[in-house]
Amino acid sequence: MRFQIIVPTSLSTEGKVHAHPPYGAMYIASSLMEEGHEVRIENGDIEKFDYAQLCSRIEKFSPDIIG
């Protein structure tokens, strides 16, 4: 199966982005990959995508499950 994990941008109360490694998403992805699944993580803090770009990425990857 194909899984796409979305990590949204994390903004502080001042509106600044606090980029940090998405450890939870990475842990889930590694467990899924060990079971033979294809996984893609979309990290909003690093990639700075907007809604339209995210929708395009989802459409191109065509995952079975999005989380």
N, C-alpha and C positions, 0 to 999 in steps of 0.2 A: 504494500500500500504506500501511497504518497501522502506525507504529512507536511503541512506548512504551519510554522509557529510564528505568530506575529508578536513582536515586542514593541509596544507603542512608545512614543517619545515621552520621557519623564521630565516634566517641568517643575521647577521650584515655585514657591510663592512669588518670587520676583520675576518669573517668566523665563528663567535661564534653564538651559538643558543641562542635566546632570548625567553625563555619559558614564555608564558603568557596565561591566560585563554581565550579560544576561545569564547568570549561573543556573537559574531554574530552567530556563529554556534549553540551555546546553545540556543539562543533566537529563531532561526528558528526551532530547534529540539523541544523545548517546545511547540511551536504553533502547530506543526504537531502532536505531541503526544496528545495534548488536543483534536484534531480532530479524535483520534483513530488510528493514523498511527504508525507503528513500525519504530524507528529511531536508527541509530548507527552513532556515531561520531568517526572518526579515526584522532587522533591528532599526527601529525609528530613530534612536539616539545617534547612531553612526551614519546611517544612510540618508536620513532627512528626507524621506519620501512624503509626498502629499497623498490625499485620498485617491486621486485618479491614478497616480503611479502605483500605489499599492494594489488597486483593482487590476491594473494591467499585469503586475507581477503574479497575482493569483491566477489570472486567466491563462498566462503563459505556462505556469508550472502545472496547472490543472490538478490540484491535490484532491485526494479522496476525503481528507479531514483537515480542517483549519482550526487552529486553537491559539 
